[in-house]
Amino acid sequence: MQVHFKVTNTWKGNVASAQTIATGFGDADCGYEFKEGKEYIVYASKSSMYGVDKLSTTICRRTNELSSANEDLSVLGEGKPTEPKATPIDLEQKSYIWYVVIPLLLTLGATWFIKRKKGNE
């Protein structure tokens, strides 16, 4: 399962202000059950899934609702704000690039080539 977050603070690494975290669905697959509208402190690491590097987390990490993370925050401190200009390219955006933008560019290129060739005849 993929969960989309607006990231406000970070403590380690260069993290974009919008982030997608992979986790399981819960039960026996160790996935963390995130709830919409809640704030979390997320302990994530990079993992390679289907050849794509993704951030992921499980219930075995210290990921928790922010309201229950006082102990962690007392050790970690305030953290640093994320930079809003940095956004990740996720699979949905990559699909858009591969299935819309590139065919459009190829079509425009082919049209230009055909018109140029007809002009030279």
C-alpha positions in Angstrom: 0.0 0.0 0.0 1.2 3.5 -0.7 0.5 6.4 1.6 0.9 10.0 0.5 2.1 12.5 3.1 2.7 16.2 3.4 6.0 16.4 5.2 6.6 19.3 7.5 9.8 18.4 9.5 12.6 16.0 8.9 15.4 14.8 11.2 17.6 12.8 8.8 18.2 12.9 5.1 16.9 15.1 2.3 13.2 14.6 2.3 10.8 16.4 -0.1 7.7 18.2 1.2 5.4 15.7 -0.5 6.3 12.0 0.0 4.9 8.6 -0.7 5.6 5.8 1.8 5.1 2.1 1.1 3.8 -0.1 3.8 1.8 -3.4 4.0 -1.9 -3.6 4.5 -1.7 -4.6 8.1 -2.3 -7.9 9.9 0.4 -10.4 9.0 2.4 -8.3 6.5 3.6 -5.9 9.2 2.1 -2.8 7.5 1.5 0.3 9.5 -2.2 1.3 9.5 -2.1 5.0 8.8 -5.3 7.0 9.2 -6.2 10.0 7.1 -6.0 13.4 8.8 -3.7 12.2 11.6 -0.1 13.4 12.1 2.7 10.9 12.3 6.4 10.6 13.0 7.5 8.2 10.4 10.7 6.1 10.5 11.3 5.1 6.9 14.1 3.6 5.0 14.8 3.2 1.3 13.9 -0.1 -0.2 13.9 -1.3 -3.8 10.5 -2.5 -4.9 10.1 -3.8 -8.5 13.4 -2.0 -9.4 12.2 1.4 -8.0 13.7 2.9 -4.9 10.9 3.8 -2.4 10.6 4.8 1.2 8.9 2.2 3.3 8.0 1.6 6.9 6.5 -1.2 9.0 5.0 -1.8 12.5 8.5 -3.0 13.6 9.8 0.6 13.4 9.1 3.4 15.8 6.5 5.0 13.4 3.7 6.4 15.5 1.1 9.1 15.8 2.7 12.4 16.6 0.6 12.8 19.7 2.1 9.6 21.1 5.7 10.4 20.2 6.7 12.7 23.0 9.7 10.5 24.0 11.0 10.4 20.5 10.6 14.2 20.0 12.4 14.9 23.3 15.4 13.0 21.9 15.2 14.2 18.3 14.4 17.8 18.9 12.4 20.0 16.5 13.9 18.8 13.3 14.2 21.0 10.2 11.5 22.1 7.9 11.3 20.6 4.5 11.8 22.6 1.3 8.5 23.0 -0.5 10.2 23.2 -3.9 11.5 19.6 -3.7 8.9 17.1 -4.8 9.4 13.4 -5.6 8.5 11.8 -8.9 6.3 8.9 -8.1 5.1 6.0 -10.3 1.9 7.9 -11.2 4.0 10.9 -12.5 6.3 8.5 -14.4 3.4 6.8 -16.0 2.1 10.2 -17.1 5.5 11.0 -18.7 5.8 7.7 -20.5 2.2 7.5 -21.7 1.3 11.1 -22.5 4.4 13.4 -22.9 6.7 11.1 -24.8 4.2 9.9 -27.4 3.2 13.6 -27.9 6.8 14.6 -28.5 7.2 11.6 -30.9 4.1 12.7 -32.8 5.3 16.3 -33.0 8.7 15.1 -34.2 7.3 12.8 -36.8 5.0 15.6 -38.1 7.9 18.0 -38.3 10.0 15.4 -40.1 7.3 14.6 -42.7 6.6 18.3 -43.4 10.3 18.9 -43.8 10.7 15.9 -46.2 7.7 17.0 -48.3 9.2 20.6 -48.5 12.5 19.2 -49.9 10.8 17.2 -52.7 
